[in-house]
Amino acid sequence: MIFKLLPLYLRNKEEKFPRNPLGPFHTDPLLYMTPPKTGMRVTWFGHSSTLLEIDGVRILIDPVWDLRAGPSRWLGPRRFFSPTLPLEQLPAIDVVLISHDHYDHLGKATIQGLSKLPALAGTQWVTSLGVGKLLQDFGVAATQISELDWTQTIQIARGACTVTSVPARHFSGRSLFNRFETLWASFVIKSGRQSVYYGADSGMWDGFAEIGAAYGPFDLTMLEIGAFHELWKNIHMGPDGAVQAYAALGGPARAGLLMPIHWGLFDLALHGWRQPVERMLEISKRQLLPLFAPEPGLPTEVAAVQSDWWRG
């Protein structure tokens, strides 16, 4: 693989990091004092880091406030823009949901910071098998952590919602020497009225149809579009794969709005940083797909919206 990739990186002419500074983007924490009118609101902080508000429950998904998606402040892809608000200004969080242990989904400094916040002293942490040990190493109390195997369900927020771990086609590990020692997953989140599918990281596979049939319909489907290449299509599906996965999950009739994630914050592949979302827009216009693509850091009611913040 390395012998195939090295020439591609050496010849690459794409704009992989924004030439001009992005933002600044800011989240007004006062907005969280007013509940969403529709019962569901999303704040996308870039890449896969998301705050989901669903019928009064707040779920912080794969939070990465770290400067780099890597093992230290000096090693790894640097973020394109600063966090849109300090961790200390987050509203009260009911659940922190961690899909797997990769650096762009589980930031050490972020977990250490969250674990010290008095406001999160009673927060549930839900993650995949084996990842709990890492969370404990970063300061989260073992009594707050629940690990899920695929198809396991847990009640959260005193029974107000459920989270179900479902399979994804990916892998785990934070180095070349600990691959596949912990589990990775996507998740189905359900309240009494609404349902969300968080696809996390995955290549395209037949399981999406099974997930849609078993756990749908969904009001919002969050699927990765970035960090893709033909050489690693089995673990990252890109925008074309995301559209295929969305169709397999049921399309607009059963998968609800399509939210592109896993893009716009880190340089993790050979493609230009704008390419995933531009390709997604191209396909969605042709197929009339209902996209939910909000501006970073802006708490947004879940309805069809297509920001073009990346063009500015």
C-alpha positions as CSV (number, residue, x, y, z in Angstrom):
1,M,0.0,0.0,0.0
2,I,2.7,2.5,0.9
3,F,4.4,2.0,-2.5
4,K,1.1,2.9,-4.2
5,L,0.4,5.9,-2.0
6,L,3.8,7.6,-1.9
7,P,3.8,8.6,-5.6
8,L,0.2,9.9,-5.3
9,Y,1.1,12.1,-2.4
10,L,4.2,13.4,-4.1
11,R,2.3,14.3,-7.3
12,N,-0.8,15.6,-5.5
13,K,-1.7,19.2,-6.5
14,E,-5.1,19.5,-4.7
15,E,-5.8,22.2,-2.2
16,K,-5.7,19.9,0.8
17,F,-5.6,22.7,3.4
18,P,-7.6,26.0,3.0
19,R,-5.4,28.7,1.5
20,N,-7.4,31.4,3.3
21,P,-8.4,31.2,7.0
22,L,-11.9,29.8,7.6
23,G,-14.4,31.5,9.9
24,P,-14.1,32.4,12.6
25,F,-17.1,30.3,13.6
26,H,-18.8,30.9,16.9
27,T,-21.4,29.1,18.9
28,D,-23.6,31.2,21.1
29,P,-24.2,29.1,24.2
30,L,-27.3,31.2,25.1
31,L,-29.1,29.5,22.2
32,Y,-29.2,26.3,24.1
33,M,-31.4,27.9,26.7
34,T,-34.3,27.7,24.2
35,P,-35.3,24.2,23.2
36,P,-35.7,23.4,19.5
37,K,-39.2,23.9,18.2
38,T,-39.1,20.7,16.2
39,G,-37.7,18.7,19.1
40,M,-34.4,18.1,17.3
41,R,-31.4,20.4,16.8
42,V,-27.9,19.7,15.7
43,T,-24.7,21.7,16.2
44,W,-22.0,20.4,13.8
45,F,-18.5,21.4,15.1
46,G,-16.7,20.1,12.0
47,H,-15.7,16.6,10.9
48,S,-17.8,14.2,12.9
49,S,-18.0,16.2,16.2
50,T,-21.7,16.9,16.8
51,L,-24.1,17.9,19.5
52,L,-27.5,16.3,18.9
53,E,-30.5,17.6,20.8
54,I,-33.3,15.1,20.6
55,D,-36.6,15.6,22.5
56,G,-34.8,17.2,25.5
57,V,-31.8,14.9,25.5
58,R,-28.3,16.3,24.6
59,I,-25.8,13.8,23.1
60,L,-22.3,14.9,22.3
61,I,-21.0,12.7,19.5
62,D,-17.3,11.9,18.8
63,P,-16.0,15.2,20.2
64,V,-12.6,16.4,19.1
65,W,-11.5,19.8,20.3
66,D,-7.8,18.9,20.0
67,L,-5.5,21.0,17.8
68,R,-4.5,17.9,15.8
69,A,-6.1,14.5,14.9
70,G,-3.0,12.7,16.2
71,P,-1.1,11.6,19.2
72,S,0.2,15.0,20.3
73,R,-0.1,18.8,19.7
74,W,2.9,18.5,17.3
75,L,2.0,15.4,15.3
76,G,-1.0,14.7,13.1
77,P,-3.3,16.7,10.8
78,R,-4.0,20.2,12.1
79,R,-7.6,21.5,12.3
80,F,-8.7,24.0,9.7
81,F,-10.5,26.2,12.2
82,S,-10.6,26.7,15.9
83,P,-13.3,25.1,18.1
84,T,-16.5,27.2,17.9
85,L,-16.8,27.4,21.6
86,P,-14.7,26.4,24.6
87,L,-15.6,23.0,26.2
88,E,-16.5,24.9,29.4
89,Q,-19.3,26.7,27.6
90,L,-21.1,23.5,26.4
91,P,-24.6,23.1,27.8
92,A,-25.4,20.3,30.2
93,I,-24.7,17.0,28.4
94,D,-26.7,13.9,29.1
95,V,-24.5,11.5,27.0
96,V,-21.1,11.5,25.3
97,L,-21.1,9.0,22.5
98,I,-17.8,7.6,21.2
99,S,-17.9,5.4,18.1
100,H,-14.3,4.2,18.0
101,D,-10.8,5.0,19.1
102,H,-9.3,6.8,16.1
103,Y,-7.8,10.2,16.8
104,D,-10.2,12.1,14.6
105,H,-13.1,10.7,16.7
106,L,-11.5,10.5,20.2
107,G,-9.2,13.3,21.1
108,K,-7.2,12.8,24.3
109,A,-7.1,16.5,25.3
110,T,-10.9,16.8,24.6
111,I,-11.7,13.8,26.8
112,Q,-9.4,15.0,29.6
113,G,-11.1,18.4,29.5
114,L,-14.6,17.0,29.5
115,S,-13.9,14.6,32.3
116,K,-12.9,17.5,34.6
117,L,-16.0,19.6,33.9
118,P,-18.4,19.7,37.0
119,A,-21.3,19.9,34.6
120,L,-20.5,16.4,33.2
121,A,-20.0,14.8,36.6
122,G,-23.2,12.7,36.1
123,T,-22.9,12.3,32.3
124,Q,-23.2,8.9,30.7
125,W,-20.4,7.8,28.4
126,V,-21.4,5.3,25.8
127,T,-18.8,3.6,23.5
128,S,-17.8,0.5,21.7
129,L,-16.2,-2.6,23.3
130,G,-12.7,-2.0,24.6
131,V,-12.7,1.8,24.3
132,G,-13.7,2.3,27.9
133,K,-10.2,1.6,29.1
134,L,-8.9,4.5,27.0
135,L,-11.6,6.8,28.4
136,Q,-10.6,5.8,31.9
137,D,-7.0,6.5,31.1
138,F,-8.0,10.0,30.0
139,G,-10.0,10.7,33.3
140,V,-13.5,9.4,32.8
141,A,-14.8,7.5,35.8
142,A,-15.4,3.8,35.1
143,T,-18.9,4.1,36.7
144,Q,-19.9,6.5,34.0
145,I,-18.9,4.3,31.0
146,S,-21.0,1.8,29.2
147,E,-19.5,-0.3,26.4
148,L,-21.7,-1.8,23.7
149,D,-21.3,-4.8,21.4
150,W,-23.0,-4.7,18.0
151,T,-26.8,-4.9,18.3
152,Q,-26.8,-4.1,22.0
153,T,-29.1,-1.3,23.2
154,I,-28.8,0.9,26.3
155,Q,-31.3,3.4,27.8
156,I,-30.0,6.9,28.3
157,A,-31.1,10.0,30.1
158,R,-33.3,8.0,32.6
159,G,-35.0,6.2,29.8
160,A,-35.8,9.2,27.6
161,C,-33.8,7.7,24.7
162,T,-32.1,4.5,23.6
163,V,-28.8,4.1,21.8
164,T,-28.2,0.9,19.8
165,S,-24.7,-0.1,18.5
166,V,-24.9,-1.5,15.0
167,P,-22.1,-2.7,12.7
168,A,-19.9,-0.6,10.3
169,R,-17.2,-1.6,7.9
170,H,-14.1,0.0,9.4
171,F,-11.3,-0.8,11.9
172,S,-9.8,0.5,15.1
173,G,-6.5,1.3,16.7
174,R,-4.4,4.3,17.5
175,S,-1.1,2.9,16.2
176,L,0.2,0.4,13.7
177,F,0.6,-2.1,16.5
178,N,-2.9,-2.2,18.1
179,R,-5.3,-2.7,15.2
180,F,-8.6,-4.4,15.8
181,E,-8.1,-4.6,19.6
182,T,-11.3,-2.5,20.2
183,L,-14.6,-2.4,18.5
184,W,-15.9,0.3,16.1
185,A,-19.6,0.9,15.5
186,S,-22.4,3.1,14.1
187,F,-25.4,4.0,16.2
188,V,-29.1,4.2,16.1
189,I,-30.5,6.9,18.5
190,K,-34.2,6.9,19.3
191,S,-36.5,9.0,21.4
192,G,-40.2,8.5,21.8
193,R,-40.8,10.6,18.6
194,Q,-37.7,10.8,16.6
195,S,-34.9,8.6,15.3
196,V,-31.3,9.2,14.1
197,Y,-28.8,7.0,12.4
198,Y,-25.2,8.1,13.1
199,G,-23.0,6.2,10.5
200,A,-19.6,7.2,12.0
201,D,-16.9,5.7,9.8
202,S,-17.6,3.0,7.3
203,G,-17.0,1.7,3.8
204,M,-20.0,0.9,1.7
205,W,-21.4,-2.6,2.5
206,D,-24.6,-4.7,2.3
207,G,-25.4,-4.2,6.0
208,F,-26.8,-0.7,5.4
209,A,-30.0,-2.2,3.9
210,E,-30.3,-4.6,6.9
211,I,-29.8,-1.7,9.4
212,G,-32.5,0.4,7.6
213,A,-35.0,-2.5,7.6
214,A,-34.4,-3.4,11.2
215,Y,-34.1,0.0,12.9
216,G,-35.6,2.6,10.5
217,P,-37.3,4.8,9.5
218,F,-35.0,7.6,10.5
219,D,-35.6,11.4,10.6
220,L,-31.9,12.2,10.2
221,T,-29.1,10.0,8.7
222,M,-25.5,11.1,9.3
223,L,-23.0,9.6,6.8
224,E,-19.3,10.2,6.2
225,I,-18.2,11.8,2.9
226,G,-14.6,12.7,3.5
227,A,-11.1,11.1,3.8
228,F,-11.9,8.7,0.9
229,H,-9.9,7.2,-1.9
230,E,-10.3,4.2,-4.2
231,L,-7.4,2.4,-2.4
232,W,-9.3,2.5,0.9
233,K,-12.9,2.4,-0.2
234,N,-13.6,-0.6,2.0
235,I,-13.2,1.6,5.1
236,H,-14.3,5.1,3.9
237,M,-17.1,5.4,1.3
238,G,-16.9,9.1,0.2
239,P,-19.8,11.1,-1.2
240,D,-20.8,8.6,-3.9
241,G,-20.8,5.7,-1.4
242,A,-22.7,7.8,1.1
243,V,-25.5,8.3,-1.5
244,Q,-25.5,4.5,-2.1
245,A,-25.7,3.9,1.7
246,Y,-28.5,6.4,2.1
247,A,-30.5,4.7,-0.6
248,A,-29.9,1.3,1.0
249,L,-31.1,2.7,4.3
250,G,-34.3,3.7,2.7
251,G,-33.7,7.0,0.9
252,P,-35.8,10.1,1.6
253,A,-38.9,8.0,2.4
254,R,-37.2,6.1,5.3
255,A,-33.8,7.6,6.0
256,G,-35.0,11.2,6.3
257,L,-32.6,14.1,5.8
258,L,-29.0,13.2,4.8
259,M,-26.3,15.0,6.8
260,P,-22.8,14.8,5.4
261,I,-20.2,14.3,8.2
262,H,-16.4,13.5,8.4
263,W,-15.2,16.4,6.3
264,G,-14.3,20.1,6.6
265,L,-11.9,20.0,9.5
266,F,-8.8,17.8,9.0
267,D,-6.7,16.8,6.0
268,L,-6.9,13.0,6.1
269,A,-6.7,12.0,2.4
270,L,-5.5,13.0,-1.1
271,H,-8.5,14.9,-2.2
272,G,-9.0,18.7,-1.9
273,W,-10.6,19.7,1.3
274,R,-13.8,21.0,-0.4
275,Q,-14.1,18.1,-2.8
276,P,-16.3,15.8,-0.7
277,V,-19.1,18.4,-0.1
278,E,-18.9,19.8,-3.6
279,R,-19.4,16.3,-5.0
280,M,-22.2,15.6,-2.5
281,L,-24.0,18.8,-3.7
282,E,-23.6,17.8,-7.3
283,I,-25.2,14.4,-6.7
284,S,-27.9,15.7,-4.4
285,K,-29.0,18.3,-6.9
286,R,-29.2,15.7,-9.6
287,Q,-31.1,13.2,-7.5
288,L,-33.1,15.8,-5.4
289,L,-31.8,14.5,-2.1
290,P,-32.8,16.4,1.1
291,L,-29.5,17.5,2.5
292,F,-28.9,18.9,6.0
293,A,-25.6,20.7,5.8
294,P,-25.4,23.4,8.5
295,E,-22.6,25.9,9.1
296,P,-20.0,24.9,11.7
297,G,-20.9,25.7,15.3
298,L,-24.4,27.0,14.5
299,P,-27.2,25.2,16.4
300,T,-29.6,24.4,13.6
301,E,-33.1,22.9,13.7
302,V,-33.2,19.7,11.7
303,A,-34.8,20.6,8.4
304,A,-33.5,20.7,4.8
305,V,-30.7,23.3,4.8
306,Q,-27.6,23.7,2.6
307,S,-25.0,26.2,3.9
308,D,-22.2,27.1,1.5
309,W,-19.8,28.3,4.3
310,W,-16.8,26.5,2.6
311,R,-17.1,28.7,-0.5
312,G,-16.5,31.9,1.5
